[in-house]
Every structure is written in structure tokens, then in C-alpha cells.
């Protein structure tokens, strides 16, 4: 789970913390190399190229909610 932010709404009050599998991980958006966009602001400026959509995993996933 990506805590404390993205999956916070899916967990209950009791969390048991174990060792980390990965250190210094991040969550973000990615575009193919051929796209000359390097920020979310740029992405919005060129939304017509993407039909105004960000394609991701399941719409109910916490990362998609955070993207909204």
C-alpha cells in the first residue's frame, strides 16, 4: 500500500508497519519519450493530443483519485 497519502482511504484505523520493501519510491505520471511534455501544467496545455484523458489503472484506484 502507498501510505500515508494514496491508500489512506482504504485502510482501517489499525495499521501494522513492517519493514520497507523499497526505499525512496514515488508515484507520478509518465508520458512516452516522443512526447515533449515534462510537467502536469504542460500536459493540460496539450490535452487535445490526449482527448482530454489520462489513462491509468482502475478508476477506483487511489492513484487515479489523487490524479483528479
N, C-alpha and C positions, 0 to 999 in steps of 0.2 A: 504494500500500500504506500501511496505517496502522501505522507503526513508531514507537517500538520495541515497543509492547506487543501490539496486537491481532493483527498478522500475523506476529509473530516466529517462530511455529512453522512457518510455511510457506516461509520463506526459507532459503537456504543460508548458509554462513559468509561468503561474499563478497558484499558489497553495494556498488554504485556509487551514490554520492549525487549527485544533480543538483539544480538549483535547485528551490525550492518553488513549487508552483502556487498554493497557498493558505496564508495565514498564520493562526495562532491558531485553528485548527479544533478542534472537539471531537466526541466520539462520545457519544451518550446515548440515553435512552429518551424517547419522546414519547407523549402522550395527547391525544385531541381536546379542544377548548376546553370542551365541555359537561361534561367530567369534572372534578370538584373534587378533584384529586389533584396534589400538587406535589413528591412525593418517592417514592423506591422503598419506603420504610417504609410510606407511605400506600397505595401500590399493593398491597402484601402484605396490609394490613389489609382491603382490599376485593376480595380475589382471587375471591370468589364472583361478582362482577359480570362477571368476565372468564373464567369457567370455569377459573380457576387457570392460565391460559395467557398467555404473552407471544408475540404473533405477530410474526414478523420474516422476514428473508430465509432463505436455505437453512440448515438446521440445522447443516451442517458449516462454516458461515462463522465466521471468528474472532470477530466481534462477538457472535454467538449463544453461542459458548463463553464469552466474557467475561461475558455476562449471567448465565449459570448461576452 
